[in-house]
Amino acid sequence: MVAAEGIIYILTIVLYGLSVLCYFVDFSQTNRKVNRLAFWLLSIVWASQTAFLVLRIIMYDRAPVITPFEGMYFYAWSLVTISLIVNWFFRMDVLVFFLNVIGFLLMTFSSFSFNGDIPNELETLLLSETLVVHIIFILLSYASFTLAFVFSAMYVLQHQLLKRKLWGKRLIRMENLPKMEKLAGTTTVIGVPLLFAGLVFGFLWAGRWYDALPWQDAKVIGSIILLSFYSTYIYLLAVHHWRGYRMALLNVACFVVLLINYFISSDLSQFHIWYL
């Protein structure tokens, strides 16, 4: 099974890279045949990712989200799933392209993470339903925030193209500014309660196994700051009715905080060792 897992993983990365390349060609030249090829390659990638996750469940008899490698893989799988849904129902090709650039980078980075099973001495601690729910909620919130970031980045890009009067096919293929602004807000609103619920379940799990909650841990502090940033975004959106370019930039800034929390604070954390 280990050999099969390795083959599926390598095949997934290769096909994913080809799919992103095809989407790039379509984005550059508007080639519908290449676009269809990219979609079907992405569908195969999703199937192989799903098979990989199922294989991990069979091999280790647990949810495949515990280790940093699995967390990053599940994050990438979530983005591919969202991409296929968006592509099937809404035909937002530019969004799918940018979203899967991020997904492919996550897949690539996952190859540098520990990809084995958790140590035997940590099984009792880590194989907890509460912990699994905590991780899944956190990763789903990250996927939602990533989608919001792409909408906001597209808003910023289109705003700059319009400002400089750079008309062309790329501009035509993007959604209109009000729609991207609304979708960025909606996906952010979805992500915040997911992140909050994930933090609550994390505290519940930590309270069960430890005498004190790890308030001073870098990952915990980073997650609370991240929640504060996105909550501020929603507050400005709903209460002060901020709109337009500055809100798109704020959403992009929030995503930068997310990346810092995901990658940098994890290395500084003394508490989050085997999971994200």
N, C-alpha and C positions, 0 to 999 in steps of 0.2 A: 504493500500500500504506500510505503514511503516513496518508492520509485514512481508510482502512478501520480502521487501528489506533486512530485518535482516536475514531471512531464507536463501535467496540467498547468502548473504555475508558469513555466517557461512559455508554453503555447499561448497562454492567456496574455502575457506581456507582449509577445510578438504580434498577435492579432490585434491587440489594443493599440499598439503603435501604428500598425497599418491602417486601422480605422481612423485614428486621429489624423494621420497623414492624408487620407482620402478626404476627410472633412476640411482640412486646410486647403487642399487643391480646389475643392468645391467653393470654399469661401473666397479664394483668390480669383477663380475663373468662372464660377457659376456653371458647373458641369453636373447635370442631373444624373447621368449614368454613374459618375463617381460618387455622388451623394447617396444613391441607392446602395452602391457597393459598401460605402461606409456604414450605412444603417444595418445591413445584414452582417457585416463584420462585428459591429457592436452587439448585435443580437447573439452572435456566437460567443463573444466575450462574456456577456451576461450568463449564458448557459454554462460556460466553463468555470466562471467564478462561482456560480451556484453549486456546481458539481464539486468544486474544491472545498467549499464550506461544508457541504454534506459529508464529504470524505473525512474532514476534520472531526465532525460530530461522531462518525462511526469509529474513527481511530482512537479518539480520546474520551468518548462517552461524556461529552459536555458541550455547552454552547461555545462556538468558536469565536469568542470575542475577548478572552481573558488577557492574552499576551499582547504586547505592543504591536507585534506583527499582525495578529488577528484583528486587532482594533483598526489598524490602518487599512487592512484588506476589506473589512466590513464597511468602512467609510467609503472606500472606492466603489465597492459593490452597490452601496446606496446611491451614489452619484450616477452610476450606469443605469440603475433601475429608474431613477428620476428622468434621465435622458431619454430612455426608450418610451416612457409614458408621455413625456412632452412631445417627442418626435411623432408619436403615433396619433395623438389627439390634437395637437396644436401646430405642428410643422414649424417650429422655431429653430431653423437649422443653425443660425449663428449662435444661439444660446447653447445648443447641443455641442457645438464645436468647442466653445470656451469652457463649458462645464467638464468636458472630457479631457481637455488639456490638464485640468487640475486632477481629475481622476487618474490619468496616466502617470502624472508625477507622484501621486500617492502610491500607486502600484510599484513604481520604480523605487521609491524610498523604502517601501516595505521590505525589499530584498536585503536591506542593510540591517534589519531588525532581527532579533532572536525569533526563530520560527519553530522551536521545539515545544514540548509540553511543559507545563508548570512543574516545579520540583515536588517530589513526594511529600516533603515536610510542610509544604504550603497548601496541600490539597484541601484540608479541612477548612482553612482560612478563606481560600479563594473560590471554592466550589459552592457558592451560596446563591440562591435565587435572587436575593436582594441585590447582591453585587452585579449579577448579570443584568438585571433590570436597570440598575444605575448606569452601567456602561452603554447599554443599548439606547437609553434615553439621551445620554450625552452625545453619542455619535449621530443619532438621528437629528438632534438639534444642530450639530455641526453641518450636516448635509443640508438642512434647511437654510442655515446662514450662508452656506456656500452658494446656494441657488440665489439668495438675496444679493450676495456680492456680485454675481455674474450679471444680474439684472441692473444693478447700480453701475457696474463698470461699463456695460453697454450704454447706459444712459449718459455717462460722462463722455464716452467715445462719440456717440451720436451728437451730443451737445456741441462738442468741439468741431465736428465735421460741419454741422449746420452754421456754427459761428464763423468758420473760415470759408463757408460756401463751397465746400468740396463735395459736389454732388457725384453720385455714381451708383453702381449696382449694389455695392456693400451697404450703402445708406438705405436703399430701397428695401433690402432684405431684412433690415432690422425692424422691430416693432416700433410703434410711435412712442414718443416720450411719456405721455400720460399713462399709457398701459404699462410700460416698464417701471414707472414710478409706483404704480398701484401694486404690481406684482412683487416688487422689492419690499414694500411695506407689508404685504400679506404674508410672504414667506418669513419675514422677520418676526411678525406676530405669532406665527406658528412655532418658530424656533425657541422663543423666550420661555413659554411654559414647559416645553420639553427639557430645556436646560435647567430650569428651576426644579422640575420633578426629578431630574437626574441627580442634582445636588442633594435634594432631600433624601432620596434613597441611599446615596453615598454616605450621608451623615447617619442614617439609620443603621447601615451596615457597620460603620466605624464605631458607633455607640454600643453595638452588640459585642464587638470583639476587643475593644480597647477601653481603658479607664477614662481617657479624655479624648475629645475630638481634636484632630490635627489642624487647629486653626492657623498655626504658623508655617504649615507646609506650603512650599512655593506653588504647587499645583492647585491647592485649595484657594489660596489667595488670588491666583491668576483667574480661576473660574469665577470667583465672586466679582472681581473687577470686570471680567467679560460680561457677566450678567448685568452689572451696573451700566456698562456702555450701551448694551442693546436695550435695556430698560429706559435709558435716557433717550435713545432714538425713538422708541414708541411714545414716550411722554411728549417729546417735541412734536411728533407727528399727530398725536391724538388731541392734545390739550392746546398747544400753541399753533397748531396747523402749519407747521413748517413744511414747505414743499420744494420741489425742484432740484437744482444743481447742488446746493449745499447739503441737502439731505442725502443725495447720492454719494457725495464725498464723505459724509459722516458714516454711511454704511460701509464704504470701502475701508475707512479707518477702523471701524469695529472689527472687520474681518482681519485686518493686520494684527489687532490684539488677539484674535482667535488663533492665528498662526503662531504668535509668540507663546501663547498659553499651551498650545498643542505640542510644539516642538521644543522650545527652550525651557519652559518651566518644568517639563517632564524630566529633563536632564538634571535640574536642580533639586527635584523633589526627593526627599528621604522617605516618603510614605508611599507614593505611587511607584512601585518598583516593577511589578509584574503585570500591571494593567494600566489603561489610560483613563 
